[in-house]
Amino acid sequence: MSKLEAFTGVPSFQKDADDAPGAIWTGYLESLALVERLHRLLLDVIKDEFERLGILEINAVQGLLLFNIGDNEVTAGELKSRGYYQGSNVSYNLKKLVEYDFMHHQRCEIDRRSVRVRLTDKGRKVRDVVQDLFLRHAIGVEEATGINADKVFDINMTLKRIERYWSDQIRYIY
């Protein structure tokens, strides 16, 4: 049993090192596990920064939401369509952010069912905290690991190809 097989619980089909289907299978499963772990670690990094600065009213997901909204005025539907968040997660977190005065909300003039949100000054301060954290980490990653802009570009292109493949699978499955 391989380490990956033990970790994922999924049997390895790789027969030997030259077995291409086995190599892609093993690498693909490792990538899936890494993406999931990286997202959880990202939330932990944001949470730790908030705790260090005494920002205790909101959680890491809400902080990331503030960062992603930035200076825009958006609806929950727009956030979902950008692919950042799931439906109920967006609604709950937007409600909490409005409740704690990190966001303004206003009904759309055209579609009264839709609510547009934008950051308050308090929300922009948290957005800036997350932005500064990400900037420090971008510089730190390059210094500590040697991962430069070209390598990040290659990583992003690979991840976008996987994202496109998954999106196509959702759209075109019979």
Backbone as JSON Lines, residues from 0, in Angstrom:
{"i":0,"aa":"M","n":[0.86,-1.17,0.0],"ca":[0.0,0.0,0.0],"c":[0.91,1.24,0.0]}
{"i":1,"aa":"S","n":[0.64,2.17,-0.94],"ca":[1.43,3.39,-1.02],"c":[1.01,4.36,0.08]}
{"i":2,"aa":"K","n":[1.85,5.36,0.34],"ca":[1.5,6.38,1.33],"c":[0.26,7.13,0.9]}
{"i":3,"aa":"L","n":[0.17,7.44,-0.39],"ca":[-1.0,8.16,-0.89],"c":[-2.26,7.32,-0.73]}
{"i":4,"aa":"E","n":[-2.14,6.03,-1.01],"ca":[-3.28,5.13,-0.86],"c":[-3.72,5.08,0.6]}
{"i":5,"aa":"A","n":[-2.77,5.02,1.51],"ca":[-3.09,5.01,2.93],"c":[-3.75,6.31,3.34]}
{"i":6,"aa":"F","n":[-3.28,7.44,2.78],"ca":[-3.82,8.75,3.13],"c":[-5.23,8.95,2.58]}
{"i":7,"aa":"T","n":[-5.44,8.6,1.31],"ca":[-6.71,8.88,0.67],"c":[-7.74,7.77,0.83]}
{"i":8,"aa":"G","n":[-7.24,6.54,1.1],"ca":[-8.15,5.41,1.16],"c":[-8.56,4.92,-0.21]}
{"i":9,"aa":"V","n":[-7.98,5.52,-1.26],"ca":[-8.3,5.15,-2.64],"c":[-7.19,4.23,-3.15]}
{"i":10,"aa":"P","n":[-7.53,3.09,-3.69],"ca":[-6.49,2.17,-4.16],"c":[-5.65,2.78,-5.27]}
{"i":11,"aa":"S","n":[-4.37,2.5,-5.23],"ca":[-3.46,2.98,-6.25],"c":[-3.46,1.99,-7.41]}
{"i":12,"aa":"F","n":[-3.58,2.54,-8.63],"ca":[-3.58,1.7,-9.81],"c":[-2.22,1.7,-10.49]}
{"i":13,"aa":"Q","n":[-1.26,2.38,-9.89],"ca":[0.07,2.45,-10.48],"c":[0.79,1.12,-10.29]}
{"i":14,"aa":"K","n":[1.2,0.53,-11.41],"ca":[1.88,-0.76,-11.36],"c":[3.38,-0.57,-11.18]}
{"i":15,"aa":"D","n":[3.95,0.4,-11.89],"ca":[5.36,0.71,-11.74],"c":[5.58,2.17,-12.13]}
{"i":16,"aa":"A","n":[6.79,2.64,-12.01],"ca":[7.09,4.06,-12.22],"c":[6.84,4.5,-13.66]}
{"i":17,"aa":"D","n":[6.84,3.57,-14.61],"ca":[6.65,3.94,-16.01],"c":[5.18,3.9,-16.44]}
{"i":18,"aa":"D","n":[4.29,3.55,-15.54],"ca":[2.87,3.41,-15.85],"c":[2.22,4.8,-15.87]}
{"i":19,"aa":"A","n":[2.04,5.39,-17.04],"ca":[1.53,6.76,-17.17],"c":[0.16,6.97,-16.52]}
{"i":20,"aa":"P","n":[-0.84,6.08,-16.79],"ca":[-2.14,6.29,-16.12],"c":[-2.02,6.28,-14.6]}
{"i":21,"aa":"G","n":[-1.19,5.41,-14.07],"ca":[-0.97,5.38,-12.62],"c":[-0.31,6.64,-12.13]}
{"i":22,"aa":"A","n":[0.62,7.18,-12.91],"ca":[1.33,8.39,-12.52],"c":[0.37,9.58,-12.47]}
{"i":23,"aa":"I","n":[-0.49,9.7,-13.44],"ca":[-1.44,10.84,-13.43],"c":[-2.45,10.64,-12.31]}
{"i":24,"aa":"W","n":[-2.88,9.42,-12.08],"ca":[-3.83,9.13,-11.0],"c":[-3.25,9.54,-9.65]}
{"i":25,"aa":"T","n":[-2.03,9.1,-9.4],"ca":[-1.37,9.39,-8.13],"c":[-1.14,10.89,-7.97]}
{"i":26,"aa":"G","n":[-0.64,11.51,-9.01],"ca":[-0.39,12.95,-8.95],"c":[-1.67,13.76,-8.8]}
{"i":27,"aa":"Y","n":[-2.72,13.32,-9.5],"ca":[-4.01,14.01,-9.43],"c":[-4.58,13.94,-8.02]}
{"i":28,"aa":"L","n":[-4.54,12.77,-7.4],"ca":[-5.05,12.64,-6.03],"c":[-4.23,13.49,-5.06]}
{"i":29,"aa":"E","n":[-2.94,13.53,-5.27],"ca":[-2.09,14.37,-4.42],"c":[-2.45,15.84,-4.6]}
{"i":30,"aa":"S","n":[-2.7,16.26,-5.83],"ca":[-3.1,17.65,-6.09],"c":[-4.42,17.99,-5.4]}
{"i":31,"aa":"L","n":[-5.38,17.07,-5.48],"ca":[-6.67,17.3,-4.82],"c":[-6.48,17.49,-3.32]}
{"i":32,"aa":"A","n":[-5.68,16.63,-2.71],"ca":[-5.44,16.73,-1.27],"c":[-4.72,18.04,-0.94]}
{"i":33,"aa":"L","n":[-3.77,18.45,-1.78],"ca":[-3.04,19.7,-1.55],"c":[-3.96,20.92,-1.65]}
{"i":34,"aa":"V","n":[-4.82,20.95,-2.65],"ca":[-5.73,22.09,-2.81],"c":[-6.62,22.22,-1.58]}
{"i":35,"aa":"E","n":[-7.15,21.1,-1.13],"ca":[-8.01,21.13,0.05],"c":[-7.24,21.6,1.29]}
{"i":36,"aa":"R","n":[-6.05,21.06,1.5],"ca":[-5.24,21.46,2.66],"c":[-4.81,22.91,2.56]}
{"i":37,"aa":"L","n":[-4.45,23.37,1.37],"ca":[-4.03,24.77,1.2],"c":[-5.17,25.73,1.56]}
{"i":38,"aa":"H","n":[-6.38,25.39,1.17],"ca":[-7.51,26.26,1.51],"c":[-7.7,26.34,3.02]}
{"i":39,"aa":"R","n":[-7.64,25.2,3.68],"ca":[-7.79,25.2,5.14],"c":[-6.65,25.97,5.8]}
{"i":40,"aa":"L","n":[-5.43,25.8,5.29],"ca":[-4.29,26.54,5.84],"c":[-4.43,28.04,5.61]}
{"i":41,"aa":"L","n":[-4.94,28.43,4.45],"ca":[-5.17,29.84,4.18],"c":[-6.11,30.43,5.23]}
{"i":42,"aa":"L","n":[-7.17,29.73,5.53],"ca":[-8.11,30.21,6.54],"c":[-7.45,30.28,7.92]}
{"i":43,"aa":"D","n":[-6.59,29.32,8.23],"ca":[-5.86,29.35,9.51],"c":[-4.89,30.53,9.57]}
{"i":44,"aa":"V","n":[-4.24,30.83,8.46],"ca":[-3.31,31.97,8.4],"c":[-4.07,33.28,8.66]}
{"i":45,"aa":"I","n":[-5.22,33.43,8.03],"ca":[-6.03,34.64,8.23],"c":[-6.52,34.7,9.68]}
{"i":46,"aa":"K","n":[-7.0,33.58,10.2],"ca":[-7.47,33.52,11.59],"c":[-6.36,33.92,12.56]}
{"i":47,"aa":"D","n":[-5.17,33.4,12.35],"ca":[-4.03,33.74,13.23],"c":[-3.71,35.23,13.16]}
{"i":48,"aa":"E","n":[-3.77,35.8,11.97],"ca":[-3.5,37.24,11.83],"c":[-4.56,38.05,12.57]}
{"i":49,"aa":"F","n":[-5.82,37.65,12.43],"ca":[-6.9,38.34,13.14],"c":[-6.69,38.26,14.65]}
{"i":50,"aa":"E","n":[-6.35,37.08,15.14],"ca":[-6.13,36.92,16.59],"c":[-4.96,37.77,17.05]}
{"i":51,"aa":"R","n":[-3.89,37.79,16.27],"ca":[-2.71,38.58,16.61],"c":[-3.04,40.07,16.72]}
{"i":52,"aa":"L","n":[-3.97,40.53,15.86],"ca":[-4.34,41.95,15.83],"c":[-5.56,42.26,16.68]}
{"i":53,"aa":"G","n":[-6.14,41.24,17.32],"ca":[-7.31,41.46,18.17],"c":[-8.6,41.65,17.4]}
{"i":54,"aa":"I","n":[-8.65,41.17,16.17],"ca":[-9.9,41.23,15.38],"c":[-10.66,39.94,15.67]}
{"i":55,"aa":"L","n":[-11.62,40.02,16.56],"ca":[-12.28,38.82,17.05],"c":[-13.75,38.72,16.65]}
{"i":56,"aa":"E","n":[-14.28,39.8,16.04],"ca":[-15.71,39.8,15.69],"c":[-16.04,38.94,14.48]}
{"i":57,"aa":"I","n":[-15.07,38.72,13.63],"ca":[-15.36,37.97,12.4],"c":[-14.4,36.8,12.26]}
{"i":58,"aa":"N","n":[-14.78,35.87,11.41],"ca":[-13.93,34.7,11.17],"c":[-13.14,34.87,9.87]}
{"i":59,"aa":"A","n":[-12.31,33.9,9.58],"ca":[-11.43,33.97,8.41],"c":[-12.21,33.98,7.1]}
{"i":60,"aa":"V","n":[-13.27,33.2,7.02],"ca":[-14.08,33.17,5.8],"c":[-14.67,34.56,5.54]}
{"i":61,"aa":"Q","n":[-15.15,35.2,6.59],"ca":[-15.71,36.55,6.45],"c":[-14.63,37.54,6.05]}
{"i":62,"aa":"G","n":[-13.42,37.4,6.62],"ca":[-12.32,38.27,6.23],"c":[-11.94,38.09,4.77]}
{"i":63,"aa":"L","n":[-11.94,36.85,4.3],"ca":[-11.65,36.58,2.9],"c":[-12.75,37.15,2.0]}
{"i":64,"aa":"L","n":[-13.97,37.08,2.47],"ca":[-15.1,37.66,1.74],"c":[-14.91,39.17,1.59]}
{"i":65,"aa":"L","n":[-14.52,39.85,2.68],"ca":[-14.27,41.29,2.61],"c":[-13.15,41.6,1.62]}
{"i":66,"aa":"F","n":[-12.1,40.79,1.65],"ca":[-10.98,40.99,0.73],"c":[-11.45,40.84,-0.71]}
{"i":67,"aa":"N","n":[-12.23,39.81,-1.0],"ca":[-12.66,39.55,-2.37],"c":[-13.66,40.58,-2.88]}
{"i":68,"aa":"I","n":[-14.44,41.16,-2.01],"ca":[-15.37,42.22,-2.43],"c":[-14.6,43.5,-2.73]}
{"i":69,"aa":"G","n":[-13.62,43.8,-1.89],"ca":[-12.78,44.98,-2.13],"c":[-13.59,46.26,-2.21]}
{"i":70,"aa":"D","n":[-13.35,47.04,-3.23],"ca":[-14.05,48.31,-3.41],"c":[-15.31,48.19,-4.25]}
{"i":71,"aa":"N","n":[-15.71,46.97,-4.56],"ca":[-16.88,46.75,-5.41],"c":[-18.17,46.79,-4.61]}
{"i":72,"aa":"E","n":[-19.25,47.01,-5.31],"ca":[-20.59,46.86,-4.76],"c":[-21.2,45.68,-5.48]}
{"i":73,"aa":"V","n":[-21.58,44.64,-4.75],"ca":[-21.99,43.37,-5.36],"c":[-23.23,42.8,-4.7]}
{"i":74,"aa":"T","n":[-23.8,41.8,-5.35],"ca":[-24.88,41.02,-4.75],"c":[-24.31,39.67,-4.35]}
{"i":75,"aa":"A","n":[-25.05,38.96,-3.51],"ca":[-24.64,37.61,-3.11],"c":[-24.55,36.72,-4.35]}
{"i":76,"aa":"G","n":[-25.47,36.91,-5.27],"ca":[-25.47,36.13,-6.5],"c":[-24.2,36.33,-7.31]}
{"i":77,"aa":"E","n":[-23.72,37.57,-7.35],"ca":[-22.48,37.84,-8.08],"c":[-21.3,37.13,-7.42]}
{"i":78,"aa":"L","n":[-21.27,37.12,-6.1],"ca":[-20.19,36.42,-5.4],"c":[-20.24,34.92,-5.69]}
{"i":79,"aa":"K","n":[-21.45,34.36,-5.72],"ca":[-21.59,32.94,-6.02],"c":[-21.17,32.66,-7.46]}
{"i":80,"aa":"S","n":[-21.57,33.54,-8.39],"ca":[-21.24,33.3,-9.8],"c":[-19.75,33.44,-10.06]}
{"i":81,"aa":"R","n":[-19.05,34.21,-9.26],"ca":[-17.59,34.3,-9.39],"c":[-16.92,33.02,-8.9]}
{"i":82,"aa":"G","n":[-17.69,32.19,-8.21],"ca":[-17.16,30.91,-7.78],"c":[-16.46,30.94,-6.44]}
{"i":83,"aa":"Y","n":[-16.57,32.05,-5.7],"ca":[-15.87,32.15,-4.43],"c":[-16.55,31.37,-3.32]}
{"i":84,"aa":"Y","n":[-17.89,31.36,-3.33],"ca":[-18.62,30.86,-2.16],"c":[-19.85,30.08,-2.58]}
{"i":85,"aa":"Q","n":[-20.3,29.21,-1.68],"ca":[-21.54,28.49,-1.86],"c":[-22.69,29.37,-1.38]}
{"i":86,"aa":"G","n":[-23.9,29.1,-1.84],"ca":[-25.05,29.95,-1.58],"c":[-25.34,30.29,-0.13]}
{"i":87,"aa":"S","n":[-25.61,29.29,0.69],"ca":[-25.99,29.57,2.07],"c":[-24.82,30.18,2.83]}
{"i":88,"aa":"N","n":[-23.61,29.79,2.48],"ca":[-22.43,30.34,3.12],"c":[-22.34,31.86,2.87]}
{"i":89,"aa":"V","n":[-22.6,32.28,1.64],"ca":[-22.55,33.71,1.32],"c":[-23.63,34.46,2.09]}
{"i":90,"aa":"S","n":[-24.85,33.97,2.05],"ca":[-25.97,34.66,2.7],"c":[-25.73,34.84,4.2]}
{"i":91,"aa":"Y","n":[-25.32,33.76,4.85],"ca":[-25.08,33.81,6.29],"c":[-23.96,34.8,6.61]}
{"i":92,"aa":"N","n":[-22.86,34.7,5.9],"ca":[-21.72,35.56,6.19],"c":[-21.98,37.02,5.86]}
{"i":93,"aa":"L","n":[-22.69,37.29,4.78],"ca":[-23.05,38.68,4.47],"c":[-23.95,39.25,5.57]}
{"i":94,"aa":"K","n":[-24.9,38.45,6.03],"ca":[-25.8,38.89,7.11],"c":[-24.99,39.27,8.35]}
{"i":95,"aa":"K","n":[-24.03,38.41,8.72],"ca":[-23.2,38.68,9.9],"c":[-22.33,39.92,9.69]}
{"i":96,"aa":"L","n":[-21.79,40.09,8.5],"ca":[-20.93,41.25,8.23],"c":[-21.72,42.55,8.27]}
{"i":97,"aa":"V","n":[-22.97,42.52,7.83],"ca":[-23.84,43.69,7.93],"c":[-24.18,43.94,9.39]}
{"i":98,"aa":"E","n":[-24.52,42.88,10.11],"ca":[-24.88,42.97,11.52],"c":[-23.77,43.61,12.36]}
{"i":99,"aa":"Y","n":[-22.51,43.28,12.04],"ca":[-21.37,43.81,12.8],"c":[-20.77,45.07,12.16]}
{"i":100,"aa":"D","n":[-21.47,45.66,11.21],"ca":[-21.1,46.93,10.59],"c":[-19.79,46.87,9.78]}
{"i":101,"aa":"F","n":[-19.52,45.72,9.15],"ca":[-18.4,45.63,8.23],"c":[-18.86,45.9,6.81]}
{"i":102,"aa":"M","n":[-20.2,45.87,6.6],"ca":[-20.76,46.08,5.27],"c":[-22.05,46.88,5.37]}
{"i":103,"aa":"H","n":[-22.29,47.66,4.3],"ca":[-23.59,48.31,4.08],"c":[-24.39,47.4,3.16]}
{"i":104,"aa":"H","n":[-25.69,47.41,3.3],"ca":[-26.52,46.71,2.33],"c":[-27.67,47.62,1.93]}
{"i":105,"aa":"Q","n":[-28.11,47.44,0.67],"ca":[-29.18,48.27,0.14],"c":[-29.9,47.47,-0.94]}
{"i":106,"aa":"R","n":[-31.23,47.53,-0.91],"ca":[-32.03,46.86,-1.94],"c":[-31.78,47.52,-3.29]}
{"i":107,"aa":"C","n":[-31.71,46.68,-4.33],"ca":[-31.56,47.21,-5.69],"c":[-32.82,47.96,-6.09]}
{"i":108,"aa":"E","n":[-32.62,49.06,-6.79],"ca":[-33.76,49.85,-7.28],"c":[-34.56,49.08,-8.32]}
{"i":109,"aa":"I","n":[-33.88,48.34,-9.18],"ca":[-34.53,47.65,-10.28],"c":[-35.16,46.34,-9.82]}
{"i":110,"aa":"D","n":[-34.4,45.51,-9.13],"ca":[-34.88,44.22,-8.65],"c":[-34.91,44.27,-7.12]}
{"i":111,"aa":"R","n":[-36.08,44.54,-6.55],"ca":[-36.21,44.75,-5.11],"c":[-35.88,43.49,-4.3]}
{"i":112,"aa":"R","n":[-35.84,42.31,-4.97],"ca":[-35.48,41.07,-4.26],"c":[-33.98,41.0,-4.01]}
{"i":113,"aa":"S","n":[-33.22,41.74,-4.8],"ca":[-31.77,41.66,-4.73],"c":[-31.21,42.74,-3.8]}
{"i":114,"aa":"V","n":[-30.2,42.36,-3.03],"ca":[-29.55,43.29,-2.11],"c":[-28.1,43.48,-2.55]}
{"i":115,"aa":"R","n":[-27.67,44.73,-2.66],"ca":[-26.29,45.04,-3.01],"c":[-25.55,45.37,-1.72]}
{"i":116,"aa":"V","n":[-24.29,44.92,-1.65],"ca":[-23.48,45.17,-0.46],"c":[-22.17,45.84,-0.86]}
{"i":117,"aa":"R","n":[-21.63,46.62,0.07],"ca":[-20.31,47.22,-0.1],"c":[-19.7,47.38,1.29]}
{"i":118,"aa":"L","n":[-18.4,47.51,1.34],"ca":[-17.71,47.59,2.62],"c":[-17.9,48.94,3.28]}
{"i":119,"aa":"T","n":[-18.0,48.92,4.6],"ca":[-17.97,50.14,5.39],"c":[-16.5,50.48,5.64]}
{"i":120,"aa":"D","n":[-16.24,51.58,6.32],"ca":[-14.86,51.91,6.68],"c":[-14.26,50.78,7.53]}
{"i":121,"aa":"K","n":[-15.06,50.25,8.44],"ca":[-14.61,49.15,9.29],"c":[-14.26,47.92,8.44]}
{"i":122,"aa":"G","n":[-15.07,47.64,7.45],"ca":[-14.81,46.52,6.54],"c":[-13.57,46.74,5.69]}
{"i":123,"aa":"R","n":[-13.36,47.97,5.23],"ca":[-12.17,48.29,4.44],"c":[-10.9,48.12,5.27]}
{"i":124,"aa":"K","n":[-10.97,48.42,6.56],"ca":[-9.8,48.23,7.42],"c":[-9.44,46.75,7.5]}
{"i":125,"aa":"V","n":[-10.43,45.88,7.62],"ca":[-10.16,44.44,7.67],"c":[-9.67,43.97,6.3]}
{"i":126,"aa":"R","n":[-10.28,44.47,5.23],"ca":[-9.8,44.12,3.88],"c":[-8.32,44.48,3.75]}
{"i":127,"aa":"D","n":[-7.93,45.65,4.26],"ca":[-6.54,46.09,4.2],"c":[-5.62,45.17,5.01]}
{"i":128,"aa":"V","n":[-6.11,44.68,6.15],"ca":[-5.32,43.75,6.96],"c":[-5.03,42.48,6.16]}
{"i":129,"aa":"V","n":[-6.05,41.94,5.5],"ca":[-5.88,40.72,4.71],"c":[-4.97,41.01,3.51]}
{"i":130,"aa":"Q","n":[-5.16,42.14,2.88],"ca":[-4.32,42.51,1.74],"c":[-2.85,42.64,2.16]}
{"i":131,"aa":"D","n":[-2.59,43.28,3.28],"ca":[-1.22,43.41,3.77],"c":[-0.62,42.04,4.11]}
{"i":132,"aa":"L","n":[-1.43,41.17,4.71],"ca":[-0.98,39.81,5.02],"c":[-0.57,39.09,3.74]}
{"i":133,"aa":"F","n":[-1.42,39.16,2.72],"ca":[-1.12,38.48,1.46],"c":[0.13,39.06,0.8]}
{"i":134,"aa":"L","n":[0.3,40.36,0.87],"ca":[1.5,40.98,0.3],"c":[2.76,40.51,1.02]}
{"i":135,"aa":"R","n":[2.71,40.5,2.35],"ca":[3.86,40.0,3.13],"c":[4.17,38.56,2.77]}
{"i":136,"aa":"H","n":[3.13,37.76,2.61],"ca":[3.33,36.35,2.3],"c":[3.85,36.15,0.88]}
{"i":137,"aa":"A","n":[3.39,36.95,-0.06],"ca":[3.89,36.85,-1.43],"c":[5.39,37.11,-1.46]}
{"i":138,"aa":"I","n":[5.81,38.13,-0.75],"ca":[7.24,38.45,-0.67],"c":[7.98,37.35,0.08]}
{"i":139,"aa":"G","n":[7.41,36.88,1.18],"ca":[8.03,35.83,1.98],"c":[8.17,34.52,1.24]}
{"i":140,"aa":"V","n":[7.16,34.16,0.45],"ca":[7.21,32.92,-0.32],"c":[8.38,32.98,-1.31]}
{"i":141,"aa":"E","n":[8.52,34.1,-1.96],"ca":[9.61,34.23,-2.93],"c":[10.97,34.13,-2.24]}
{"i":142,"aa":"E","n":[11.11,34.84,-1.12],"ca":[12.39,34.84,-0.41],"c":[12.7,33.47,0.2]}
{"i":143,"aa":"A","n":[11.72,32.82,0.78],"ca":[11.97,31.58,1.5],"c":[12.04,30.35,0.6]}
{"i":144,"aa":"T","n":[11.32,30.38,-0.52],"ca":[11.21,29.16,-1.33],"c":[11.81,29.29,-2.71]}
{"i":145,"aa":"G","n":[12.06,30.52,-3.15],"ca":[12.54,30.71,-4.51],"c":[11.44,30.63,-5.55]}
{"i":146,"aa":"I","n":[10.2,30.54,-5.1],"ca":[9.09,30.54,-6.06],"c":[8.89,31.98,-6.52]}
{"i":147,"aa":"N","n":[9.23,32.23,-7.79],"ca":[9.13,33.59,-8.32],"c":[7.85,33.77,-9.13]}
{"i":148,"aa":"A","n":[7.7,34.94,-9.72],"ca":[6.48,35.27,-10.47],"c":[6.24,34.29,-11.62]}
{"i":149,"aa":"D","n":[7.3,33.86,-12.31],"ca":[7.13,32.92,-13.42],"c":[6.59,31.58,-12.94]}
{"i":150,"aa":"K","n":[7.1,31.1,-11.81],"ca":[6.62,29.83,-11.27],"c":[5.18,29.94,-10.81]}
{"i":151,"aa":"V","n":[4.83,31.07,-10.19],"ca":[3.44,31.29,-9.77],"c":[2.53,31.33,-11.0]}
{"i":152,"aa":"F","n":[2.98,31.97,-12.06],"ca":[2.22,32.01,-13.31],"c":[1.95,30.58,-13.81]}
{"i":153,"aa":"D","n":[2.99,29.74,-13.82],"ca":[2.82,28.35,-14.27],"c":[1.84,27.59,-13.39]}
{"i":154,"aa":"I","n":[1.96,27.77,-12.08],"ca":[1.03,27.12,-11.14],"c":[-0.4,27.57,-11.44]}
{"i":155,"aa":"N","n":[-0.59,28.87,-11.6],"ca":[-1.92,29.41,-11.86],"c":[-2.5,28.89,-13.17]}
{"i":156,"aa":"M","n":[-1.67,28.79,-14.2],"ca":[-2.15,28.28,-15.48],"c":[-2.61,26.82,-15.33]}
{"i":157,"aa":"T","n":[-1.86,26.04,-14.6],"ca":[-2.23,24.64,-14.37],"c":[-3.55,24.56,-13.6]}
{"i":158,"aa":"L","n":[-3.67,25.36,-12.53],"ca":[-4.9,25.34,-11.75],"c":[-6.1,25.82,-12.57]}
{"i":159,"aa":"K","n":[-5.9,26.81,-13.43],"ca":[-7.0,27.29,-14.29],"c":[-7.44,26.21,-15.28]}
{"i":160,"aa":"R","n":[-6.49,25.43,-15.77],"ca":[-6.85,24.33,-16.69],"c":[-7.69,23.28,-15.96]}
{"i":161,"aa":"I","n":[-7.31,22.97,-14.73],"ca":[-8.1,22.02,-13.94],"c":[-9.48,22.6,-13.65]}
{"i":162,"aa":"E","n":[-9.52,23.89,-13.27],"ca":[-10.81,24.55,-13.02],"c":[-11.7,24.48,-14.26]}
{"i":163,"aa":"R","n":[-11.14,24.74,-15.42],"ca":[-11.91,24.7,-16.66],"c":[-12.42,23.28,-16.92]}
{"i":164,"aa":"Y","n":[-11.56,22.3,-16.71],"ca":[-11.96,20.91,-16.91],"c":[-13.13,20.55,-16.0]}
{"i":165,"aa":"W","n":[-13.01,20.91,-14.7],"ca":[-14.09,20.61,-13.76],"c":[-15.37,21.33,-14.16]}
{"i":166,"aa":"S","n":[-15.26,22.6,-14.54],"ca":[-16.45,23.36,-14.96],"c":[-17.11,22.7,-16.15]}
{"i":167,"aa":"D","n":[-16.32,22.26,-17.11],"ca":[-16.86,21.58,-18.27],"c":[-17.55,20.28,-17.88]}
{"i":168,"aa":"Q","n":[-17.01,19.57,-16.9],"ca":[-17.62,18.31,-16.46],"c":[-19.0,18.57,-15.86]}
{"i":169,"aa":"I","n":[-19.12,19.66,-15.12],"ca":[-20.4,20.0,-14.49],"c":[-21.41,20.4,-15.56]}
{"i":170,"aa":"R","n":[-20.99,21.18,-16.52],"ca":[-21.89,21.68,-17.56],"c":[-22.32,20.63,-18.55]}
{"i":171,"aa":"Y","n":[-21.43,19.7,-18.88],"ca":[-21.68,18.84,-20.04],"c":[-21.89,17.37,-19.71]}
{"i":172,"aa":"I","n":[-22.05,17.04,-18.44],"ca":[-22.32,15.64,-18.11],"c":[-23.75,15.32,-18.5]}
{"i":173,"aa":"Y","n":[-23.94,14.16,-19.07],"ca":[-25.27,13.76,-19.56],"c":[-26.1,13.2,-18.46]}
